[in-house]
Amino acid sequence: MNRIHKVAVLGAGTMGARIAAHFANAGVPTYLLDVVAPGSDAASRNKIAAAGLEAAKKSKPAAFFESPLARLVTVGNFEDDLRRLAEADWIVEAVVENIEIKRALLRKVETVRRAGTIITTNTSGLPVAGIAEGFSEDFRRCWFGTHFFNPPRYMRLLELIPTPDSDRALLDAIAWFSDVRLGKGVVFAKDTPNFIGNRIGTFSVLNVMRLMQEMDLTIEEVDALTGQAVVWP
């Protein structure tokens, strides 16, 4: 349970960069890696990951507890720095929601990670077991879903999504770490489309739309009734 001394986050988009920031908030040194931008020279190969970190520094509400904590996040790229994953105790995949892109990256990760290293996906609804189908036994044993919500610093919910191959001791270790170190309210979800939170959210939004039509309500009336803003396309 005390084994998480360094983390690597793969993908420096809105979620990945802010997940890395929240690990830094917990005092955990973190690698933040992304692709090399086409046409990059030697000095700018990390610019996509660096841009993600800069966006996290400037985000409102603030992603970092204090700005100096950003020093705990080291940027890199998937071509030059994957070897650094051998230093990580927990690897979080947070790239685009495309199963083939995830699998192609994870195949490379599989060749450099240490045996026994925990590796999870931040997918918001793709089949967790399906992403790792055909990978090594050790990879699948250490593989499960950790679905953070945006913004990760403020949204307390964290869904843990095990697969039939996931090691329960590793799940429990991440649940403990996420509770005690990251301040998360952890729930275990089944590996079904969109898990728990997004399934409830989708149902709720569609139900509001149905009621608006049936009762001929305006957006302002729905807002007054629910006590929260309704976003209408």
Disulfide bonds with the S-S distance in Angstrom:
none
